[in-house]
Structures are given as structure tokens and as C-alpha cells.
Amino acid sequence: MKTSYLCKIVLWAVFAFAWAGCSSDSGGTAFIPGFNATWAVEGTNGEYRIDLQPNEANQNVPSGVFEGEEQNDNDPTLDGNPLSGSFNGLDIEFTIVRDPQDTHKNVRYNGKMEPTSDTNNRIIKINLTSSEGNLVLVPL
């Protein structure tokens, strides 16, 4: 009888521990970022922008893919370059194709999106790093 009771407690503890370990955050819900837009590169007065546009299937989901382009009013080498990337929760990464003939000129960005709050998923800033240095995207 004691063995059966002990087995039930152990099984319940294992189940509870496994269930808690599977949640994506302390609340047990997945974070769904809202970030599709054209973003200004901080410090450029909106003259340098990054357009991030997930398609319909990749909006309002916790992870997905997107496309977009680099836009720059003053530097033609940084204007119109396509990009593609992915996001998972607040993590984001994308690659800008600066020269389709030379992949060494492509720039890969990795970073984190910053939401308004834990309950408001609207993204207010995206902090990125790359081989070219840091980049911060802010809403236009």
C-alpha cells in the first residue's frame, strides 16, 4: 500500500515538473510579437530604414519567417536590397543581400525585439548585431 502511494506521488511530481519545463515562459503561454512595419534605423532621422513584412501566415504567431528590404535615402548601395529572416518569440534574425553575385557582401543580423510590456506584444525597439556593428530599429 505504501509503495503504491509513493509511486503515485513520484509520478505526479515527474508529470508536474515535465509540464512546467515545457512552457515557453513563466505564464505558460507563447509570446506572439507584433512587428511588421518599416523601421527607422535609430539616429538616422528616418533616412535609413529596414522593412520587415511577414506574410499573412506568419503574423500573430509565436515564430515564423518574413521578407523585406533595406531602404536608404542617401546611399544607393543600401537601398532596395532584399532581406529574409525568421523570428522565434523575441529572437529575430535576417540576412540582407547586398550583392547577389557575392555572398561575402551579405550581412546577417541577429537580435532581440523589445515589446511594450509582458502583456502588450507590440514591439517598440529591435536591437541587432552584425559583422558591420550594432543597429537599433525604432518605429517610424
C-alpha positions in Angstrom: 0.0 0.0 0.0 2.8 2.4 0.9 4.6 1.6 -2.3 1.5 2.4 -4.4 1.1 5.7 -2.7 4.8 6.5 -3.1 4.6 5.6 -6.8 1.6 8.0 -7.3 3.5 10.8 -5.6 6.6 10.2 -7.7 4.6 10.0 -10.9 2.7 13.2 -10.1 5.9 15.1 -9.3 7.5 13.9 -12.5 4.4 15.0 -14.5 4.3 18.4 -12.8 8.0 19.0 -13.3 7.8 18.0 -17.0 4.7 20.1 -17.7 6.4 23.2 -16.1 9.5 22.7 -18.1 7.6 22.7 -21.4 6.1 26.1 -21.1 7.7 28.9 -23.2 7.6 31.4 -20.3 6.6 31.7 -16.7 2.9 32.1 -17.6 2.9 29.0 -19.8 1.9 30.9 -23.0 3.9 31.6 -26.1 4.9 35.2 -26.9 3.5 36.4 -30.2 5.4 39.5 -31.4 3.7 42.2 -33.4 6.5 43.7 -35.5 5.5 44.0 -39.2 6.4 47.5 -40.4 9.1 49.7 -41.8 11.5 50.5 -39.1 13.9 53.5 -38.9 17.5 52.9 -38.0 18.0 54.8 -34.8 19.9 58.0 -35.2 19.3 58.5 -39.0 16.1 60.7 -38.8 14.3 58.0 -40.8 16.6 58.3 -43.8 17.8 54.7 -43.3 15.0 52.1 -42.8 14.6 48.3 -42.7 11.2 46.9 -43.9 10.2 43.7 -42.1 7.0 42.1 -43.5 5.8 38.6 -42.5 3.1 37.3 -44.9 -0.4 36.5 -43.6 0.5 33.0 -42.4 3.4 34.4 -40.3 1.5 37.1 -38.5 0.1 36.7 -35.0 2.2 33.5 -34.4 5.0 32.8 -31.9 7.5 32.0 -34.6 7.8 32.4 -38.4 9.5 33.9 -41.4 9.5 37.3 -43.1 10.9 39.2 -46.1 11.6 42.8 -46.6 14.2 45.3 -47.9 16.8 47.7 -46.9 15.9 51.4 -47.7 18.2 54.4 -47.6 17.5 57.9 -49.0 21.2 58.9 -49.1 23.2 55.7 -50.0 22.2 53.8 -53.2 24.3 50.8 -52.1 22.0 50.4 -49.0 18.7 50.9 -50.9 16.4 48.3 -52.3 18.4 45.3 -51.1 16.2 42.3 -50.3 16.2 40.6 -47.0 14.7 37.5 -45.4 14.7 36.2 -41.9 12.9 34.5 -39.1 11.7 35.1 -35.6 11.0 32.9 -32.6 9.4 34.8 -29.7 11.5 37.9 -29.2 14.5 36.5 -31.1 15.0 37.7 -34.6 17.5 37.2 -37.4 17.7 38.2 -41.0 20.1 38.5 -43.9 20.4 41.4 -46.2 21.5 40.5 -49.8 23.7 43.4 -50.8 25.2 41.7 -53.9 23.6 38.5 -55.3 26.8 37.7 -57.1 29.0 37.9 -54.0 27.6 36.3 -50.8 30.5 37.7 -48.8 28.8 41.1 -49.0 25.6 39.8 -47.4 25.0 41.0 -43.9 23.4 38.8 -41.2 21.7 40.5 -38.3 20.8 38.8 -35.0 19.0 40.3 -32.1 16.0 40.7 -29.8 12.7 42.5 -30.1 11.6 44.7 -27.2 7.9 44.6 -26.5 5.8 47.4 -24.9 5.3 45.1 -21.9 4.8 41.4 -20.9 1.1 41.7 -21.8 1.3 44.0 -24.8 3.2 42.3 -27.7 3.6 45.5 -29.8 7.3 45.8 -30.5 8.8 49.2 -29.7 12.5 48.5 -30.5 14.7 45.9 -32.2 18.3 45.6 -31.0 20.6 43.9 -33.6 24.2 43.0 -34.0 26.1 42.1 -37.2 29.6 42.0 -38.6 29.0 45.7 -39.5 28.2 46.6 -35.9 25.1 47.2 -33.8 21.9 48.5 -35.2 18.8 49.6 -33.3 15.4 49.8 -35.2 12.6 52.0 -33.9 9.1 52.7 -35.2 8.8 55.5 -37.8 
